[in-house]
Amino acid sequence: GIQVEQSPPDLILQEGANSTLRCNFSDSVNNLQWFHQNPWGQLINLFYIPSGTKQNGRLSATTVATERYSLLYISSSQTTDSGVYFCAVEVWNFNKFYFGSGTKLNVKP
Amino acid sequence: EPEVTQTPSHQVTQMGQEVILRCVPISNHLYFYWYRQILGQKVEFLVSFYNNEISEKSEIFDDQFSVERPDGSNFTLKIRSTKLEDSAMYFCASSERLYGYTFGSGTRLTVV
């Protein structure tokens, strides 16, 4: 199956700092999503972004499909941004998501 | 915004018992999924379901597991004879294939 690698695995930030999370994948994909898993375990959809750039408030994401990577930017981080961020990809006709191992973010006040 | 609803949010069961996890997908979605996440690990695919039948399943999804769409709104995952290692967060998701997946809030299953 497709390999999905996320970096860094762990990230500690001071509140107000900016960060970039990376997702590399080993094959062409037709779907890529970023999720935030909050401390209660819920998976919150952040972006559906198989290609291009999107922004939602302090968060933005860019996927360069031809180079097989995606980036999630968090600006002016807040303690509520803490949690695990997952990238997940779907390969055409495979009808399932492959998740990365996640980036665990801890934003300190 | 439409949501995928999962019940219960937390279930504790005795080893060897059967459990049924319930999901209400988004109403106009046609593709349904179950995923599982063992504590501290990545989210793993279990099964996909389309047109009233399983379209794909992982090697985890053995005879212990089954899925059903008993009516027009519910989608269930049944786990027979639960084992300690079945303890995990189980996520239901639905999709209409154009705009990505929507995941439910999960059911935390604890087998004791």
Chai-1 contact restraints between the chains, C-beta under 6 A:
chainA,res_idxA,chainB,res_idxB,connection_type,confidence,min_distance_angstrom,max_distance_angstrom,comment,restraint_id
A,N31,B,G100,contact,1.0,0.0,6.0,A-B,restraint_1
A,Q33,B,G100,contact,1.0,0.0,6.0,A-B,restraint_2
A,G41,B,M89,contact,1.0,0.0,6.0,A-B,restraint_3
A,G41,B,G106,contact,1.0,0.0,6.0,A-B,restraint_4
A,Q42,B,S105,contact,1.0,0.0,6.0,A-B,restraint_5
A,L43,B,F103,contact,1.0,0.0,6.0,A-B,restraint_6
A,Y48,B,Y99,contact,1.0,0.0,6.0,A-B,restraint_7
A,Y48,B,G100,contact,1.0,0.0,6.0,A-B,restraint_8
A,N95,B,S48,contact,1.0,0.0,6.0,A-B,restraint_9
A,N95,B,S55,contact,1.0,0.0,6.0,A-B,restraint_10
A,N95,B,E56,contact,1.0,0.0,6.0,A-B,restraint_11
A,K96,B,F45,contact,1.0,0.0,6.0,A-B,restraint_12
A,K96,B,S48,contact,1.0,0.0,6.0,A-B,restraint_13
A,K96,B,E56,contact,1.0,0.0,6.0,A-B,restraint_14
A,F99,B,K42,contact,1.0,0.0,6.0,A-B,restraint_15
A,F99,B,V43,contact,1.0,0.0,6.0,A-B,restraint_16
A,S101,B,K42,contact,1.0,0.0,6.0,A-B,restraint_17
